[in-house]
Amino acid sequence: MKHLLSLFAALLAAQLPAFAQATTIVTFDSAKVAAGDALPGSNCVVLVSFKIRPGYYLHPNRPMLPRAVPTIVQVGSLGATRALPPAYSATGQKTIPGNQQPLPVYEGGLTATVAVTIAPNATFPLTLPGLIAYAPVNEKNHTAGRSEQVRFNLTIPRTTNTPPATAKAPAKAPKKK
């Protein structure tokens, strides 16, 4: 009986992480270098995108409601390479019962713009740890769920946004005489 009980407890513990992942409201979607050069000793700007499950919304990082939980994106460091605090994408507007004015919210997705200062001795690809913390709000009854966190890795390949030095200029039309 002891072995059966411990086996049942082990099976239950193994299923809990899978259940927790199934109920996650926000998922990491993508990250791409949008500006600058991802080279040693340079700076670049990375767009980090998240998807929000339909039927839910998130309050912005500076919510208008007094007790609302802010949505926070953080990106860590790797040696001397560091990420600055992110800038958040524009919010949508939602009318919430009990409030006369529509409030800013994130629905469907959220994009954070992260400036990254790359160390001169950096080796690529860079992988910076990230975290998004939020409290999802059910759209039907406007009740906030428990606070959740999703960890992600921001991978930056070695890239440059400048055209190659060997690029050919477009052919010029001959001059008319």
C-alpha positions in Angstrom: 0.0 0.0 0.0 2.9 2.4 0.8 4.4 1.8 -2.6 1.1 2.3 -4.3 0.6 5.6 -2.5 4.1 6.9 -3.3 3.6 5.8 -7.0 0.3 7.8 -7.1 2.0 10.8 -5.5 4.9 10.6 -8.1 2.4 10.4 -11.0 0.5 13.4 -9.6 3.7 15.5 -9.2 4.7 14.6 -12.8 1.4 15.8 -14.2 1.3 19.2 -12.3 3.9 20.9 -14.6 2.1 19.8 -17.7 -1.2 21.1 -16.3 0.5 24.4 -15.3 1.8 24.9 -18.9 -1.6 24.2 -20.4 -3.2 27.0 -18.4 -0.5 29.6 -19.2 -2.2 32.7 -20.7 0.8 34.4 -22.1 3.4 32.6 -24.3 6.7 33.8 -25.7 6.3 34.3 -29.5 9.6 35.6 -31.0 12.6 37.9 -30.7 14.4 39.7 -33.5 17.0 42.4 -33.9 15.1 45.4 -35.2 17.9 48.1 -35.3 21.6 48.4 -34.8 24.3 45.8 -35.2 24.5 42.7 -33.1 28.3 42.6 -33.1 30.8 42.7 -30.2 31.1 46.1 -28.7 28.0 47.5 -30.3 24.3 48.2 -29.4 21.2 46.8 -30.9 17.4 46.9 -30.4 15.5 43.7 -30.0 11.7 43.3 -30.4 10.3 40.7 -28.1 6.8 39.5 -28.9 4.3 37.6 -26.7 0.9 36.1 -27.5 -2.1 36.5 -25.1 -4.7 33.8 -25.2 -8.1 34.9 -26.6 -10.6 35.7 -23.8 -8.0 37.4 -21.6 -6.3 40.7 -21.3 -3.4 42.2 -19.3 -3.1 45.5 -17.6 -0.1 47.7 -18.8 3.1 48.2 -16.9 1.6 51.3 -15.4 -2.1 50.4 -14.8 -4.8 53.0 -14.3 -6.7 50.9 -11.8 -5.5 51.2 -8.2 -5.3 47.4 -7.4 -4.4 46.1 -10.9 -1.2 44.1 -11.3 1.2 45.6 -13.8 2.7 43.6 -16.6 6.4 43.6 -16.3 9.0 42.3 -18.8 12.6 41.9 -17.6 15.7 40.8 -19.6 18.8 39.8 -17.7 22.5 40.2 -18.4 25.2 37.8 -19.7 28.7 38.9 -18.4 29.2 42.5 -19.5 26.4 42.3 -22.1 23.3 43.9 -20.6 19.7 44.8 -21.5 18.2 48.1 -20.6 14.6 48.3 -19.2 12.1 47.7 -22.1 9.7 50.0 -23.7 6.2 48.5 -24.1 4.0 48.5 -27.2 0.9 50.6 -27.5 -2.1 49.4 -25.6 -5.7 48.9 -26.7 -8.7 50.4 -25.0 -11.3 48.4 -23.1 -14.4 49.5 -21.3 -14.6 47.8 -17.9 -17.8 47.8 -15.8 -17.6 50.4 -13.0 -15.3 52.7 -14.9 -16.6 55.6 -17.0 -13.5 55.8 -19.3 -12.0 53.0 -21.3 -8.8 51.7 -19.7 -5.5 50.7 -21.5 -5.0 47.0 -21.8 -3.0 44.4 -23.8 -5.2 42.0 -25.8 -4.0 39.4 -28.3 -0.3 40.3 -28.0 2.3 42.5 -26.4 5.7 43.6 -27.8 8.5 44.9 -25.8 11.5 46.9 -27.3 14.7 46.1 -25.5 18.0 47.9 -26.1 21.0 45.7 -25.6 24.6 46.8 -25.0 26.9 44.1 -26.2 30.3 43.6 -24.6 33.4 43.8 -26.8 34.4 40.2 -25.8 30.9 38.7 -26.5 30.6 35.4 -28.2 27.6 34.7 -30.4 24.8 33.7 -30.4 24.0 35.6 -27.1 21.3 34.1 -24.9 19.9 36.4 -22.3 17.4 35.2 -19.7 14.0 36.9 -19.6 10.8 36.9 -17.6 7.3 38.3 -18.1 5.2 38.7 -15.0 1.5 39.5 -15.2 -2.0 38.8 -13.8 -4.4 37.7 -16.6 -7.9 39.2 -16.5 -10.8 37.1 -17.7 -12.6 39.1 -20.4 -16.1 37.8 -19.6 -16.3 38.7 -15.9 -13.3 41.1 -15.6 -11.8 39.2 -12.7 -8.0 39.0 -12.4 -6.4 35.6 -12.0 -3.4 34.8 -9.9 -0.1 36.3 -10.8 1.9 34.3 -13.3 5.4 34.3 -14.7 6.8 33.0 -17.9 10.5 32.6 -18.4 12.0 32.9 -21.9 15.4 33.1 -23.5 16.3 36.0 -25.8 18.7 34.6 -28.4 20.6 37.2 -30.4 22.6 35.9 -33.5 25.5 37.9 -34.8 24.0 40.2 -37.4 24.4 43.6 -39.0 21.8 45.8 -40.5 24.3 47.6 -42.8 24.4 46.5 -46.5 27.5 44.5 -47.5 30.5 46.5 -48.8 30.4 44.6 -52.1 26.9 45.6 -53.0 26.5 46.9 -56.5 24.8 50.1 -57.2 21.8 50.0 -59.6 22.8 50.5 -63.2 22.5 54.0 -64.4 20.7 54.8 -67.6 23.0 56.2 -70.4 23.0 59.9 -70.8 21.2 61.4 -73.8 23.2 63.6 -76.1 
